[in-house]
Amino acid sequence: MSEQIPVELRVLGHSFRLATTEEKKPELERAAQLLNDKYDEFRRQAPRVEPSKLIIMVALELMQEVLAMNKSLQEYAHCERLLSTILEDVKTLT
């Protein structure tokens, strides 16, 4: 098991001290940067919207992306199973 290390992140104007592994630290830092970038994008598009509502809007958009990727992965897995079945059928015919 990898040893936990502390990481300091600045997310949406707040500082967080979190524990992660050395291997996952770059991913966590990248995730924080993506969240900050997405929030800044929303802030530019809707400067008068209160921050808490922007955060919800960002969260909803990111969750939509997660759901779309999950659906794509499920479709990919289904295609992979179909291809495997077809290949098995071809093997039995030869």
N, C-alpha and C positions, 0 to 999 in steps of 0.2 A: 504494500500500500504506500502511495506517495505521501511524503511529508507535507503538512499544511504550512503555508507561508502567508504572511499578511500582505495585503495590497491596498493601497490608498487610491480611491477613485473619486473624481468629481463628476457627478451626474445631475443634470438639470439644476445646477447651482448649489448642490448640496455635496458635502464631503462624506464619503463612506469608507470605513475600514472593514474589509472583508477578508475571509480566509479562503485560499484556493491552493492548488498545487502549482509547482513551477511549470509543468506542462500546460496547464489550463490558464495560466495567468495572461498570456497574449490574447486568448479568446475572450476572456472577461474584459480586458482593456478595450479590445475591438468592439465588443458589444456595447460598452459604455459610450464609446465614441460614436457608434452608429445611432444610439438613442439620442445623444446630444445633437447630432447632425439632423436627425429627423425632427426633433423638437424645434431646432432653429429654423428649419424649412417651414414648418407650420407657423411659427411665430412671424416669419416674414410674410406669409400669405394672409394671416389674420392677426395683425398687431393689436387689435382691440379686444380680442378674446382673452378672458382671464386664464392665467397659467394652469389652474387645476382642470379646466375644460380642455385645454390644449393637450395636457398629459393624457387625458382619457381618449382624445381623438388619435393621438400617436399610438397608444396601446391598442386601440381598435384596429388601426391600419396594420400594425405589426402582427396582430393575431390573425387578421385576414390573410396576410402573407404566409404565416405558419400553416393555416388550414389549407391554403392552396398548395403549398409544398407537400403537406401530408397527403393530400388527394393525389398529387402527381406520383408520389412514392408508392402509394397503394396501387395505382394504375400500372406503374412500372413493375411492381411485384406480380401483379396479375398477368401481365404480358410475359414476364419471365417464366411463370408457371406454365402458361400455354405453350410457350416455345419449348420448354423442357418436355412436356407431354408429346408434342409433335415430334421432337427428336427421338424420344423413346419409341414412338410408333414407327418411325422410319427405320430405326435399328432393328425392330422386330420383323420388318418386311424384307430386310436384306439378309 
